[in-house]
Every structure is written in C-alpha cells, then in structure tokens.
C-alpha cells in the first residue's frame, strides 16, 4: 500500500491541485471579488501633546480607501467599516511627515490602497496673552452733535493661538460706527486682532470675541434736538363730512435747530410745529412737505422741510331704509300679490356713501320664474349699487306670494 502511494504520489498531488483549482474557480464564479473605492473617510488625528497647535496649511480632513472583497461581503461593507488615522504621540515642535494608517473591520476583505498615504503638518507651541481693547470710532455724528465719551465692557481680551502669531498681535480693536448719530447708544461689536501695521491676524482666537460699546453723543453748544408736531386744521369739517383721521406720520420726527442766542434755544418747549395742513374737504390719504414755524433767531440745521402724511378713512355708519318689493319672471297671464309689499333693510357702510344713497341704489326683488298658481314663500334678493355698502339680514326673510289667474280685487277705500 505504501509502495503504491509512493509510486502514485505525483498523480495524487496533481489531482489535488486540479481539484483545488476547480473549487477556486467555482467559488469565484459564484461569489466574484470586486474592487471599490470608499470615501470620503474622515482622518482621525490623535495623540497631540497638550500645549502644541497645528499651524500653517491645515492637513487634509478626509481621504479615500480602495477595498477588495467578495460580492457577498459588499452587501455588509460601507464607509462606516473603514477608518483612517494619523498618530501624533511623542511629536515635538516642527514640521513632520506622518503616515496615514488604515483599518478595516469586515472580513474577508482587504485594503489595497488609500489616499493620502502621508500627511505633512507643522506643530508650534501654543501661547496666550492679554491686551486692552482699543475702540475705533468711524464716521461723524450728525451736524451739531459730538461724541462725548465711549465706554466698553469688558475692557480686555485674551489672545489664544500659536506663539509666533500671538507675538504678532499689537492691539485688539473694536470698531463702532457713529455716522449720523445724534443720541447715546449701546451696541455689541466684534473684536479684531491686528499687528503693528494694522493688518488683521487671522490665526488667533479672542476670548471674548465681542465687547459692548456705549457711546455718549450730545448736541454742541447752540444746537438743540426737538420733536416735530404737525399743525393739522380742518378736523371738525372732516368729521362733519363723514370722514376721520386714522394715522399721521412725520419725517423726520425730530430735527436739530441752531441759534446764536442760547436763550432762544432754552425757550423752546422741546418741540416745534409745522405750517398749517388743512384737511377740510379731504376724502383720502394726503401727504405734503411743510415748513417749520420757528421762533425768530432759531433755524433748522437742514432746511429741507418735513414730510407729513395723513391717512383719512370714511366713518362707518348704519341706516335703515324701506323699499317696495319688486317682482320679475311672472308668467304671462298670471297675477301676483305680495305680502308684505315693502321691507326694511339695515345698511352698513361709509357714512358719506350712506348719506348720498338714491332710491334706485337699493332694490328688493323676488324672482317668480316658473312659479305656478298658488301661494309661495320666496326669499327676496337685495341689490345695492355702491360696492362698499353691505346689508344685514332682511326681515321678514321671505315674502308670501299669491299667484292667481285672476287679478286681485281693487281695494275699496273706507267710507268717509
């Protein structure tokens, strides 16, 4: 038996190899291997020593991985099963070229390549510094006003970043715009780190990143801020005509006035009035540019007048009118008797429209089309010509209609 095995060893090995090859081909055909690229895969940078910062051009944050795996494995394999990592343990200041390591948690599968294979990064020691905040006011207050004081809170900020960048910061600036301001105001403004040449240093952080700026602005001597009150006339005539004033606006609402006589300014009551604005006869919105009625020796800084806009609407009212009921559509040869013959209608709308209604503007009609001999209850149709007038429900809500083939008897007046 051993001799037979020995004599046929070559044939047995060849048969085994052929069988293995056949099995591999069968398995490969049943579950072929595919190569696919996965990504983007986040790159995890781990182990950076405390007190160091990555400076310069930021390293890549993601990459791609090429994986070979059987088709059946790809049903379970995705980007979540692959990881890329760069280990920073033990590194010191300086520039480093580091390998990107990959891992795969699904088997059987194999990573064939990944990109990037290495990353270059520069490390620098972190630093902090504290500086006072400088406020820079841009623009000028409105003519006749001046900035009297500027206060900030907090007054200092901490600079955080790479040592080389922190050393470049010469000042921390808060810029506030006072252009055309005329009153005290408070605003939160962002902080900016700048170098000695006034250039922004971007690669540092500031804590806090904002400060609150309070700016006090006051009138200069011989200037005063006053409110503007429109001088409206004709409101009684407006009401008598059935209209009312619904809104008034003035632009600008306050103005700055000037006088070489301080006593004249002190004598102002805190407001000035416009020239008269006559509203009598108005039936809609109006706007006019008016001059100011100022005491002698007092003049506006900007003499462009003020724009006054008024909104005028008709007063809503209610009236009751009585109308005879008309009919239409009665078949030829038939006669109709209505009960009642007239109805009262409550009308709602603008008083000027209600007061000018004519008899033909409001009609009450019953439609008798296709009605035969007999007694019928028909709802009246109310026709109102002005579109801005509405009516309440009519009482009675139906009219009794008696249709006959004979004319109704003529009423006989009672004897004297």
C-alpha positions as a LaTeX table, in Angstrom:
\begin{tabular}{lrrr}
\hline
Residue & $x$ (\AA) & $y$ (\AA) & $z$ (\AA) \\
\hline
Unk1 & 0.00 & 0.00 & 0.00 \\
Unk2 & 2.80 & 2.40 & 0.92 \\
Unk3 & 4.65 & 1.45 & $-2.21$ \\
Unk4 & 1.54 & 2.18 & $-4.27$ \\
Unk5 & 1.18 & 5.57 & $-2.62$ \\
Unk6 & 4.78 & 6.33 & $-3.23$ \\
Unk7 & 4.59 & 5.26 & $-6.85$ \\
Unk8 & 1.45 & 7.34 & $-7.43$ \\
Unk9 & 2.38 & 10.39 & $-5.25$ \\
Unk10 & 2.86 & 12.68 & $-8.25$ \\
Unk11 & $-0.52$ & 11.76 & $-9.67$ \\
Unk12 & $-2.20$ & 12.30 & $-6.30$ \\
Unk13 & $-0.64$ & 15.77 & $-5.87$ \\
Unk14 & $-1.63$ & 16.74 & $-9.40$ \\
Unk15 & $-5.18$ & 15.52 & $-8.78$ \\
Unk16 & $-5.34$ & 17.57 & $-5.55$ \\
Unk17 & $-4.09$ & 20.71 & $-7.31$ \\
Unk18 & $-6.61$ & 20.26 & $-10.11$ \\
Unk19 & $-9.42$ & 19.74 & $-7.61$ \\
Unk20 & $-8.38$ & 22.86 & $-5.67$ \\
Unk21 & $-8.26$ & 24.87 & $-8.86$ \\
Unk22 & $-11.70$ & 23.67 & $-9.84$ \\
Unk23 & $-13.03$ & 24.59 & $-6.37$ \\
Unk24 & $-11.48$ & 28.06 & $-6.52$ \\
Unk25 & $-12.94$ & 28.69 & $-9.96$ \\
Unk26 & $-16.36$ & 27.51 & $-8.79$ \\
Unk27 & $-16.29$ & 29.69 & $-5.69$ \\
Unk28 & $-15.00$ & 32.69 & $-7.65$ \\
Unk29 & $-17.72$ & 32.34 & $-10.23$ \\
Unk30 & $-20.36$ & 32.01 & $-7.53$ \\
Unk31 & $-19.03$ & 34.93 & $-5.41$ \\
Unk32 & $-16.68$ & 37.07 & $-7.53$ \\
Unk33 & $-14.26$ & 39.58 & $-5.96$ \\
Unk34 & $-14.86$ & 43.29 & $-6.65$ \\
Unk35 & $-12.66$ & 46.33 & $-6.04$ \\
Unk36 & $-14.37$ & 49.56 & $-4.98$ \\
Unk37 & $-13.30$ & 52.97 & $-3.68$ \\
Unk38 & $-14.89$ & 54.22 & $-0.45$ \\
Unk39 & $-14.90$ & 57.80 & 0.71 \\
Unk40 & $-14.72$ & 60.40 & 1.88 \\
Unk41 & $-13.37$ & 58.76 & 5.06 \\
Unk42 & $-12.63$ & 61.19 & 7.96 \\
Unk43 & $-8.98$ & 61.22 & 9.08 \\
Unk44 & $-8.64$ & 60.97 & 12.87 \\
Unk45 & $-5.63$ & 62.89 & 14.26 \\
Unk46 & $-4.90$ & 61.52 & 17.72 \\
Unk47 & $-2.33$ & 61.94 & 20.46 \\
Unk48 & $-1.37$ & 65.62 & 20.02 \\
Unk49 & 0.57 & 66.68 & 23.10 \\
Unk50 & $-1.08$ & 69.38 & 25.23 \\
Unk51 & 0.43 & 72.79 & 24.58 \\
Unk52 & 1.01 & 72.20 & 20.84 \\
Unk53 & $-1.04$ & 73.52 & 17.93 \\
Unk54 & $-1.17$ & 72.64 & 14.26 \\
Unk55 & $-0.14$ & 75.73 & 12.26 \\
Unk56 & 0.25 & 76.65 & 8.62 \\
Unk57 & $-1.73$ & 74.91 & 5.91 \\
Unk58 & $-4.33$ & 72.64 & 7.51 \\
Unk59 & $-3.79$ & 68.91 & 6.89 \\
Unk60 & $-6.48$ & 67.01 & 4.96 \\
Unk61 & $-9.53$ & 66.05 & 7.00 \\
Unk62 & $-10.69$ & 63.13 & 4.81 \\
Unk63 & $-9.39$ & 60.59 & 2.33 \\
Unk64 & $-10.40$ & 57.62 & 0.20 \\
Unk65 & $-9.78$ & 53.86 & 0.62 \\
Unk66 & $-9.80$ & 51.18 & $-2.10$ \\
Unk67 & $-11.05$ & 47.77 & $-0.85$ \\
Unk68 & $-11.17$ & 44.31 & $-2.49$ \\
Unk69 & $-13.87$ & 41.94 & $-1.22$ \\
Unk70 & $-16.24$ & 39.23 & $-2.44$ \\
Unk71 & $-19.56$ & 40.41 & $-3.79$ \\
Unk72 & $-21.41$ & 38.88 & $-0.84$ \\
Unk73 & $-19.25$ & 40.90 & 1.62 \\
Unk74 & $-20.00$ & 44.17 & $-0.18$ \\
Unk75 & $-23.61$ & 43.81 & 0.94 \\
Unk76 & $-22.35$ & 44.44 & 4.51 \\
Unk77 & $-19.39$ & 46.71 & 3.76 \\
Unk78 & $-19.51$ & 50.52 & 3.66 \\
Unk79 & $-17.62$ & 53.69 & 4.58 \\
Unk80 & $-18.52$ & 53.12 & 8.23 \\
Unk81 & $-16.36$ & 49.99 & 8.30 \\
Unk82 & $-13.16$ & 51.79 & 7.26 \\
Unk83 & $-11.02$ & 54.17 & 9.33 \\
Unk84 & $-8.06$ & 56.45 & 8.61 \\
Unk85 & $-5.84$ & 57.72 & 11.40 \\
Unk86 & $-2.67$ & 59.75 & 11.97 \\
Unk87 & $-0.89$ & 59.26 & 15.29 \\
Unk88 & 0.79 & 62.34 & 16.78 \\
Unk89 & 2.07 & 60.85 & 20.02 \\
Unk90 & 5.54 & 61.98 & 21.06 \\
Unk91 & 5.89 & 64.71 & 18.43 \\
Unk92 & 7.65 & 68.00 & 19.21 \\
Unk93 & 7.59 & 71.42 & 17.57 \\
Unk94 & 8.50 & 71.42 & 13.90 \\
Unk95 & 7.34 & 70.04 & 10.56 \\
Unk96 & 6.55 & 66.34 & 10.34 \\
Unk97 & 5.74 & 63.92 & 7.51 \\
Unk98 & 3.49 & 61.24 & 9.01 \\
Unk99 & 1.95 & 58.07 & 7.59 \\
Unk100 & $-1.81$ & 57.66 & 7.35 \\
Unk101 & $-2.85$ & 54.32 & 8.82 \\
Unk102 & $-5.95$ & 52.42 & 7.77 \\
Unk103 & $-8.12$ & 49.74 & 9.38 \\
Unk104 & $-11.00$ & 47.57 & 8.17 \\
Unk105 & $-13.40$ & 45.74 & 10.49 \\
Unk106 & $-15.12$ & 43.43 & 7.96 \\
Unk107 & $-13.67$ & 40.10 & 6.77 \\
Unk108 & $-12.90$ & 38.67 & 4.31 \\
Unk109 & $-11.87$ & 41.99 & 2.75 \\
Unk110 & $-8.57$ & 43.69 & 2.02 \\
Unk111 & $-7.45$ & 47.31 & 1.71 \\
Unk112 & $-5.44$ & 47.59 & $-1.48$ \\
Unk113 & $-4.58$ & 51.30 & $-1.32$ \\
Unk114 & $-5.59$ & 54.58 & 0.29 \\
Unk115 & $-5.12$ & 58.27 & $-0.33$ \\
Unk116 & $-3.44$ & 60.25 & 1.13 \\
Unk117 & $-0.71$ & 57.87 & 2.16 \\
Unk118 & 1.09 & 60.54 & 4.22 \\
Unk119 & 0.34 & 63.99 & 5.58 \\
Unk120 & 2.61 & 66.91 & 6.35 \\
Unk121 & 1.86 & 69.16 & 9.29 \\
Unk122 & 3.67 & 71.79 & 11.33 \\
Unk123 & 3.42 & 71.94 & 15.10 \\
Unk124 & 4.04 & 75.00 & 17.22 \\
Unk125 & 3.81 & 75.79 & 20.90 \\
Unk126 & 0.51 & 77.40 & 21.99 \\
Unk127 & 0.58 & 80.76 & 23.75 \\
Unk128 & $-1.82$ & 83.24 & 25.37 \\
Unk129 & $-1.64$ & 86.96 & 26.07 \\
Unk130 & $-3.96$ & 89.62 & 27.44 \\
Unk131 & $-4.39$ & 93.07 & 25.90 \\
Unk132 & $-6.65$ & 96.04 & 26.44 \\
Unk133 & $-9.31$ & 96.75 & 23.81 \\
Unk134 & $-8.90$ & 99.86 & 21.66 \\
Unk135 & $-12.14$ & 101.43 & 20.38 \\
Unk136 & $-12.04$ & 102.98 & 16.91 \\
Unk137 & $-14.97$ & 105.27 & 16.05 \\
Unk138 & $-15.69$ & 105.67 & 12.34 \\
Unk139 & $-17.81$ & 108.37 & 10.78 \\
Unk140 & $-19.06$ & 111.58 & 12.35 \\
Unk141 & $-22.21$ & 112.28 & 14.35 \\
Unk142 & $-24.94$ & 114.35 & 12.77 \\
Unk143 & $-24.13$ & 118.01 & 12.20 \\
Unk144 & $-24.45$ & 119.86 & 15.51 \\
Unk145 & $-23.53$ & 116.83 & 17.65 \\
Unk146 & $-20.34$ & 115.45 & 19.10 \\
Unk147 & $-19.17$ & 112.27 & 20.79 \\
Unk148 & $-18.52$ & 113.00 & 24.46 \\
Unk149 & $-17.44$ & 109.58 & 25.78 \\
Unk150 & $-17.00$ & 105.94 & 24.79 \\
Unk151 & $-17.10$ & 103.12 & 27.35 \\
Unk152 & $-16.59$ & 99.39 & 26.77 \\
Unk153 & $-17.21$ & 96.25 & 28.77 \\
Unk154 & $-15.13$ & 94.14 & 29.03 \\
Unk155 & $-12.06$ & 96.32 & 28.59 \\
Unk156 & $-9.60$ & 93.46 & 27.95 \\
Unk157 & $-9.48$ & 90.26 & 25.90 \\
Unk158 & $-7.27$ & 87.15 & 25.89 \\
Unk159 & $-5.40$ & 86.12 & 22.73 \\
Unk160 & $-5.02$ & 82.38 & 22.10 \\
Unk161 & $-3.00$ & 80.78 & 19.31 \\
Unk162 & 0.45 & 79.73 & 18.08 \\
Unk163 & 3.29 & 81.59 & 19.77 \\
Unk164 & 4.53 & 83.14 & 16.52 \\
Unk165 & 1.05 & 84.53 & 15.76 \\
Unk166 & 0.29 & 85.72 & 19.28 \\
Unk167 & 3.57 & 87.66 & 19.25 \\
Unk168 & 2.43 & 89.48 & 16.11 \\
Unk169 & $-0.70$ & 90.93 & 17.74 \\
Unk170 & $-0.09$ & 94.58 & 18.60 \\
Unk171 & $-3.65$ & 95.54 & 19.56 \\
Unk172 & $-7.23$ & 94.35 & 19.83 \\
Unk173 & $-9.65$ & 96.66 & 18.07 \\
Unk174 & $-13.41$ & 97.24 & 18.44 \\
Unk175 & $-14.80$ & 99.36 & 15.59 \\
Unk176 & $-18.02$ & 101.30 & 16.19 \\
Unk177 & $-19.88$ & 103.38 & 13.62 \\
Unk178 & $-21.15$ & 106.78 & 14.84 \\
Unk179 & $-22.10$ & 108.12 & 11.39 \\
Unk180 & $-25.14$ & 110.46 & 11.58 \\
Unk181 & $-25.81$ & 109.51 & 15.20 \\
Unk182 & $-27.36$ & 112.11 & 17.49 \\
Unk183 & $-28.26$ & 110.17 & 20.62 \\
Unk184 & $-26.47$ & 107.92 & 23.11 \\
Unk185 & $-26.46$ & 104.30 & 22.00 \\
Unk186 & $-25.08$ & 100.90 & 23.03 \\
Unk187 & $-24.01$ & 98.17 & 20.64 \\
Unk188 & $-22.17$ & 94.84 & 20.73 \\
Unk189 & $-19.26$ & 94.80 & 18.27 \\
Unk190 & $-16.82$ & 92.04 & 17.23 \\
Unk191 & $-13.15$ & 92.21 & 18.25 \\
Unk192 & $-10.29$ & 92.05 & 15.76 \\
Unk193 & $-6.61$ & 91.26 & 16.42 \\
Unk194 & $-4.22$ & 93.41 & 14.35 \\
Unk195 & $-0.44$ & 93.66 & 14.01 \\
Unk196 & 1.70 & 96.79 & 14.17 \\
Unk197 & 0.85 & 97.64 & 10.57 \\
Unk198 & $-2.87$ & 97.41 & 11.14 \\
Unk199 & $-3.18$ & 94.09 & 9.33 \\
Unk200 & $-5.63$ & 91.51 & 10.70 \\
Unk201 & $-4.05$ & 88.48 & 12.41 \\
Unk202 & $-6.46$ & 85.70 & 11.46 \\
Unk203 & $-4.78$ & 82.66 & 13.02 \\
Unk204 & $-5.56$ & 83.57 & 16.64 \\
Unk205 & $-8.71$ & 83.42 & 18.74 \\
Unk206 & $-10.00$ & 86.10 & 21.07 \\
Unk207 & $-11.83$ & 85.48 & 24.31 \\
Unk208 & $-14.34$ & 87.08 & 24.48 \\
Unk209 & $-14.87$ & 87.64 & 20.77 \\
Unk210 & $-17.11$ & 90.72 & 21.27 \\
Unk211 & $-17.40$ & 93.71 & 23.57 \\
Unk212 & $-20.28$ & 96.06 & 24.43 \\
Unk213 & $-19.64$ & 99.68 & 23.47 \\
Unk214 & $-21.60$ & 102.59 & 24.95 \\
Unk215 & $-21.27$ & 105.87 & 23.05 \\
Unk216 & $-22.50$ & 109.14 & 24.56 \\
Unk217 & $-23.47$ & 111.81 & 21.99 \\
Unk218 & $-24.66$ & 115.29 & 22.88 \\
Unk219 & $-25.62$ & 118.46 & 20.99 \\
Unk220 & $-22.89$ & 121.02 & 20.55 \\
Unk221 & $-23.36$ & 124.45 & 22.03 \\
Unk222 & $-26.10$ & 126.48 & 20.31 \\
Unk223 & $-27.68$ & 123.32 & 18.89 \\
Unk224 & $-30.77$ & 121.50 & 20.19 \\
Unk225 & $-32.78$ & 118.42 & 19.26 \\
Unk226 & $-36.56$ & 118.98 & 19.17 \\
Unk227 & $-39.61$ & 116.97 & 18.13 \\
Unk228 & $-41.80$ & 117.94 & 15.17 \\
Unk229 & $-45.55$ & 118.31 & 15.71 \\
Unk230 & $-47.79$ & 118.66 & 12.62 \\
Unk231 & $-50.21$ & 121.60 & 12.68 \\
Unk232 & $-53.43$ & 119.95 & 11.40 \\
Unk233 & $-56.50$ & 122.06 & 10.65 \\
Unk234 & $-60.00$ & 121.22 & 9.42 \\
Unk235 & $-60.57$ & 118.09 & 11.51 \\
Unk236 & $-64.08$ & 119.25 & 12.53 \\
Unk237 & $-65.08$ & 119.79 & 8.89 \\
Unk238 & $-63.64$ & 116.37 & 8.13 \\
Unk239 & $-65.85$ & 114.76 & 10.78 \\
Unk240 & $-68.92$ & 116.66 & 9.60 \\
Unk241 & $-68.37$ & 115.24 & 6.11 \\
Unk242 & $-68.29$ & 111.68 & 7.50 \\
Unk243 & $-64.53$ & 111.12 & 7.47 \\
Unk244 & $-61.96$ & 110.59 & 10.20 \\
Unk245 & $-58.21$ & 110.87 & 10.61 \\
Unk246 & $-56.73$ & 107.39 & 11.16 \\
Unk247 & $-52.97$ & 107.99 & 11.09 \\
Unk248 & $-50.36$ & 110.76 & 10.97 \\
Unk249 & $-46.64$ & 110.40 & 10.30 \\
Unk250 & $-43.86$ & 112.98 & 10.20 \\
Unk251 & $-40.47$ & 112.52 & 8.55 \\
Unk252 & $-38.18$ & 113.33 & 10.25 \\
Unk253 & $-39.85$ & 113.04 & 13.64 \\
Unk254 & $-37.08$ & 115.09 & 15.32 \\
Unk255 & $-34.80$ & 117.79 & 13.95 \\
Unk256 & $-31.78$ & 119.74 & 15.08 \\
Unk257 & $-32.15$ & 123.51 & 15.35 \\
Unk258 & $-29.48$ & 126.17 & 15.72 \\
Unk259 & $-29.38$ & 129.62 & 17.24 \\
Unk260 & $-26.63$ & 132.07 & 18.08 \\
Unk261 & $-28.78$ & 133.10 & 21.04 \\
Unk262 & $-28.65$ & 130.43 & 23.80 \\
Unk263 & $-31.73$ & 132.00 & 25.42 \\
Unk264 & $-33.81$ & 131.36 & 22.29 \\
Unk265 & $-32.91$ & 127.66 & 22.37 \\
Unk266 & $-33.65$ & 127.35 & 26.07 \\
Unk267 & $-37.06$ & 128.93 & 25.47 \\
Unk268 & $-38.15$ & 126.21 & 23.10 \\
Unk269 & $-40.71$ & 123.82 & 24.67 \\
Unk270 & $-38.98$ & 120.72 & 23.30 \\
Unk271 & $-40.97$ & 120.68 & 20.05 \\
Unk272 & $-41.68$ & 122.82 & 17.02 \\
Unk273 & $-44.81$ & 122.89 & 14.85 \\
Unk274 & $-45.19$ & 122.84 & 11.11 \\
Unk275 & $-47.02$ & 125.30 & 8.92 \\
Unk276 & $-50.79$ & 124.57 & 8.76 \\
Unk277 & $-52.02$ & 121.42 & 6.99 \\
Unk278 & $-55.71$ & 121.91 & 6.02 \\
Unk279 & $-57.70$ & 118.64 & 5.98 \\
Unk280 & $-61.13$ & 120.09 & 5.19 \\
Unk281 & $-62.62$ & 118.55 & 2.05 \\
Unk282 & $-60.23$ & 115.60 & 2.07 \\
Unk283 & $-61.65$ & 112.17 & 1.26 \\
Unk284 & $-58.45$ & 110.08 & 1.15 \\
Unk285 & $-54.79$ & 109.91 & 2.14 \\
Unk286 & $-52.67$ & 113.05 & 1.73 \\
Unk287 & $-49.01$ & 113.99 & 2.03 \\
Unk288 & $-47.33$ & 117.39 & 1.95 \\
Unk289 & $-43.88$ & 118.82 & 2.59 \\
Unk290 & $-44.27$ & 121.60 & 5.12 \\
Unk291 & $-42.03$ & 124.28 & 6.52 \\
Unk292 & $-41.44$ & 124.77 & 10.25 \\
Unk293 & $-42.86$ & 127.55 & 12.37 \\
Unk294 & $-39.73$ & 128.56 & 14.32 \\
Unk295 & $-39.16$ & 131.48 & 16.68 \\
Unk296 & $-37.08$ & 134.39 & 15.45 \\
Unk297 & $-33.39$ & 133.62 & 15.61 \\
Unk298 & $-33.86$ & 129.84 & 15.51 \\
Unk299 & $-33.29$ & 127.91 & 12.29 \\
Unk300 & $-33.08$ & 124.22 & 11.33 \\
Unk301 & $-29.66$ & 122.77 & 10.62 \\
Unk302 & $-31.02$ & 121.17 & 7.43 \\
Unk303 & $-33.73$ & 123.37 & 5.94 \\
Unk304 & $-35.46$ & 120.83 & 3.73 \\
Unk305 & $-38.82$ & 120.92 & 5.49 \\
Unk306 & $-40.64$ & 117.90 & 6.86 \\
Unk307 & $-42.90$ & 115.38 & 5.10 \\
Unk308 & $-46.31$ & 114.94 & 6.75 \\
Unk309 & $-48.52$ & 112.04 & 5.71 \\
Unk310 & $-52.12$ & 111.63 & 6.89 \\
Unk311 & $-54.45$ & 108.67 & 6.43 \\
Unk312 & $-58.15$ & 109.51 & 6.12 \\
Unk313 & $-60.97$ & 106.98 & 6.09 \\
Unk314 & $-64.75$ & 107.35 & 5.94 \\
Unk315 & $-66.62$ & 106.90 & 9.19 \\
Unk316 & $-68.60$ & 103.67 & 9.20 \\
Unk317 & $-72.30$ & 104.02 & 9.95 \\
Unk318 & $-75.68$ & 102.29 & 9.84 \\
Unk319 & $-79.01$ & 103.44 & 8.40 \\
Unk320 & $-82.39$ & 101.76 & 7.85 \\
Unk321 & $-84.22$ & 102.20 & 4.56 \\
Unk322 & $-87.63$ & 100.99 & 3.38 \\
Unk323 & $-88.14$ & 99.67 & $-0.14$ \\
Unk324 & $-91.14$ & 98.30 & $-2.06$ \\
Unk325 & $-90.68$ & 94.72 & $-3.17$ \\
Unk326 & $-90.42$ & 94.30 & $-6.94$ \\
Unk327 & $-91.05$ & 91.06 & $-8.80$ \\
Unk328 & $-89.82$ & 89.58 & $-12.05$ \\
Unk329 & $-90.28$ & 86.39 & $-14.07$ \\
Unk330 & $-94.04$ & 86.14 & $-13.63$ \\
Unk331 & $-95.65$ & 84.00 & $-16.32$ \\
Unk332 & $-97.76$ & 85.97 & $-18.76$ \\
Unk333 & $-101.45$ & 85.89 & $-17.91$ \\
Unk334 & $-100.89$ & 85.39 & $-14.17$ \\
Unk335 & $-101.17$ & 87.91 & $-11.39$ \\
Unk336 & $-99.16$ & 88.22 & $-8.16$ \\
Unk337 & $-99.98$ & 89.64 & $-4.76$ \\
Unk338 & $-97.09$ & 90.26 & $-2.34$ \\
Unk339 & $-97.27$ & 90.28 & 1.44 \\
Unk340 & $-95.69$ & 92.38 & 2.77 \\
Unk341 & $-95.35$ & 94.79 & $-0.13$ \\
Unk342 & $-92.36$ & 96.57 & 1.42 \\
Unk343 & $-89.43$ & 95.59 & 3.66 \\
Unk344 & $-86.96$ & 97.48 & 5.80 \\
Unk345 & $-83.23$ & 96.97 & 5.23 \\
Unk346 & $-80.39$ & 97.82 & 7.60 \\
Unk347 & $-77.42$ & 99.10 & 5.59 \\
Unk348 & $-73.81$ & 99.32 & 6.84 \\
Unk349 & $-71.01$ & 101.28 & 5.20 \\
Unk350 & $-69.17$ & 104.60 & 4.96 \\
Unk351 & $-71.38$ & 107.44 & 6.12 \\
Unk352 & $-70.68$ & 109.63 & 3.06 \\
Unk353 & $-71.93$ & 106.81 & 0.83 \\
Unk354 & $-74.93$ & 106.05 & 3.01 \\
Unk355 & $-75.94$ & 109.71 & 3.14 \\
Unk356 & $-75.83$ & 110.02 & $-0.65$ \\
Unk357 & $-77.88$ & 106.90 & $-1.49$ \\
Unk358 & $-80.66$ & 107.36 & $-4.06$ \\
Unk359 & $-83.89$ & 105.39 & $-4.22$ \\
Unk360 & $-82.70$ & 103.34 & $-7.20$ \\
Unk361 & $-79.40$ & 102.43 & $-5.46$ \\
Unk362 & $-81.15$ & 99.87 & $-3.24$ \\
Unk363 & $-83.73$ & 97.47 & $-4.68$ \\
Unk364 & $-85.61$ & 94.44 & $-3.31$ \\
Unk365 & $-86.64$ & 91.83 & $-5.88$ \\
Unk366 & $-88.42$ & 88.45 & $-5.76$ \\
Unk367 & $-87.94$ & 86.02 & $-8.63$ \\
Unk368 & $-91.22$ & 84.33 & $-9.72$ \\
Unk369 & $-89.81$ & 82.41 & $-12.67$ \\
Unk370 & $-91.55$ & 79.03 & $-13.18$ \\
Unk371 & $-93.92$ & 79.60 & $-10.24$ \\
Unk372 & $-97.49$ & 78.44 & $-10.91$ \\
Unk373 & $-100.82$ & 79.44 & $-9.42$ \\
Unk374 & $-100.80$ & 79.15 & $-5.64$ \\
Unk375 & $-99.20$ & 80.57 & $-2.52$ \\
Unk376 & $-95.41$ & 80.60 & $-2.35$ \\
Unk377 & $-92.73$ & 81.75 & 0.10 \\
Unk378 & $-89.87$ & 83.44 & $-1.76$ \\
Unk379 & $-86.66$ & 84.94 & $-0.32$ \\
Unk380 & $-86.03$ & 88.43 & $-1.64$ \\
Unk381 & $-82.86$ & 89.45 & $-3.48$ \\
Unk382 & $-81.22$ & 92.67 & $-2.26$ \\
Unk383 & $-79.43$ & 94.70 & $-4.94$ \\
Unk384 & $-77.15$ & 97.53 & $-3.73$ \\
Unk385 & $-75.33$ & 99.67 & $-6.29$ \\
Unk386 & $-72.44$ & 101.03 & $-4.10$ \\
Unk387 & $-69.96$ & 98.19 & $-3.60$ \\
Unk388 & $-68.80$ & 99.48 & $-0.22$ \\
Unk389 & $-72.25$ & 99.10 & 1.38 \\
Unk390 & $-73.46$ & 95.86 & 2.95 \\
Unk391 & $-76.80$ & 94.86 & 4.43 \\
Unk392 & $-77.90$ & 92.87 & 7.44 \\
Unk393 & $-80.44$ & 90.02 & 7.09 \\
Unk394 & $-83.82$ & 91.29 & 5.85 \\
Unk395 & $-86.93$ & 90.87 & 7.97 \\
Unk396 & $-89.13$ & 89.19 & 7.05 \\
Unk397 & $-86.70$ & 86.82 & 5.40 \\
Unk398 & $-89.38$ & 85.57 & 2.98 \\
Unk399 & $-92.22$ & 87.21 & 1.09 \\
Unk400 & $-95.56$ & 85.48 & 0.68 \\
Unk401 & $-96.51$ & 85.46 & $-2.99$ \\
Unk402 & $-100.05$ & 84.63 & $-4.03$ \\
Unk403 & $-100.24$ & 83.86 & $-7.76$ \\
Unk404 & $-103.63$ & 83.66 & $-9.42$ \\
Unk405 & $-105.17$ & 83.63 & $-12.88$ \\
Unk406 & $-107.49$ & 86.49 & $-11.95$ \\
Unk407 & $-106.35$ & 89.98 & $-10.98$ \\
Unk408 & $-106.62$ & 90.66 & $-7.26$ \\
Unk409 & $-109.63$ & 92.81 & $-6.26$ \\
Unk410 & $-109.10$ & 96.51 & $-6.18$ \\
Unk411 & $-109.10$ & 97.75 & $-2.58$ \\
Unk412 & $-112.21$ & 99.81 & $-1.76$ \\
Unk413 & $-111.46$ & 102.93 & 0.33 \\
Unk414 & $-113.46$ & 103.13 & 3.53 \\
Unk415 & $-116.45$ & 105.46 & 3.53 \\
Unk416 & $-115.94$ & 108.96 & 4.82 \\
\hline
\end{tabular}
